[in-house]
Amino acid sequence: MSQQKFHVRRGDTVQVISGNHKGASGKVLEVKAAKAQVIVEGIRMIKKHQRKSQEHPNGAILEREGPIHISNVKLLEAATTDKKSNKAA
């Protein structure tokens, strides 16, 4: 199995270059490699209906970020990584 290599990683700052959210920028929260999509903080907010549960006894409508195709974002600033601990700073 070979993995695809993308131009953005989790923690990078990106700008949307096409689509409804063109010009908006934010931090990458998650990269979904299987579908070539990214989730960017504060961009493409969607409403998710939550059924009744103990946390939400009446149900709820939650707002969260939706995915954007990776080809629609460009890298503005790469996340700095610490070589020794291999974690994002």
C-alpha positions in Angstrom: 0.0 0.0 0.0 1.3 3.4 -0.9 0.2 6.6 0.8 -0.6 9.8 -1.1 1.5 12.8 -0.3 -0.3 16.1 0.1 0.9 19.7 0.2 -0.8 20.5 3.5 -0.6 18.8 6.9 -2.5 19.1 10.2 -1.6 22.4 11.9 -0.7 24.3 8.7 -2.4 27.6 7.9 -4.1 27.5 4.6 -6.2 29.8 2.3 -9.2 28.7 0.3 -8.5 29.5 -3.4 -11.8 28.5 -5.0 -15.4 27.8 -4.2 -18.0 29.6 -1.9 -15.4 30.3 0.8 -12.7 31.7 -1.5 -10.3 34.0 0.3 -10.9 32.6 3.8 -8.0 31.3 5.7 -7.6 29.1 8.8 -5.7 26.3 10.5 -6.0 22.7 9.2 -7.7 20.5 11.9 -7.8 17.2 10.0 -6.6 15.7 6.7 -8.8 13.0 5.2 -6.4 11.2 2.9 -8.9 8.6 1.6 -11.2 11.3 0.1 -8.4 14.0 -0.4 -10.2 16.4 1.8 -9.2 18.8 4.7 -11.2 20.3 7.5 -10.2 23.9 8.2 -11.0 25.7 11.4 -13.9 28.1 11.0 -14.5 27.5 7.3 -17.5 25.8 5.7 -19.6 25.6 8.9 -22.4 23.1 8.5 -25.3 22.3 10.8 -25.5 18.7 12.2 -28.7 17.5 13.7 -28.2 15.6 16.9 -30.8 13.1 18.1 -31.9 13.0 21.7 -29.3 11.7 24.1 -28.3 12.2 27.7 -26.1 15.1 26.8 -28.8 16.7 24.6 -32.2 15.6 26.1 -34.2 17.6 23.5 -31.8 17.0 20.7 -29.7 19.8 19.2 -28.5 21.4 16.0 -24.7 21.6 16.2 -22.4 23.7 14.0 -19.1 22.2 12.9 -16.6 22.5 10.1 -17.3 20.6 6.9 -14.7 19.1 4.5 -13.1 21.0 1.6 -11.3 19.3 -1.3 -7.5 19.5 -0.8 -7.0 21.0 -4.3 -9.1 24.1 -3.2 -6.6 25.2 -0.6 -3.1 26.7 -0.7 -0.5 26.6 1.9 0.2 30.0 3.6 2.3 28.9 6.6 3.6 25.5 7.4 3.3 24.2 11.0 6.6 24.2 12.8 7.6 20.8 14.1 10.1 19.9 16.8 12.4 17.3 15.3 13.2 15.7 18.7 9.7 15.0 19.9 8.1 14.9 16.4 5.1 16.9 17.6 3.6 20.1 16.2 4.6 23.1 18.2 
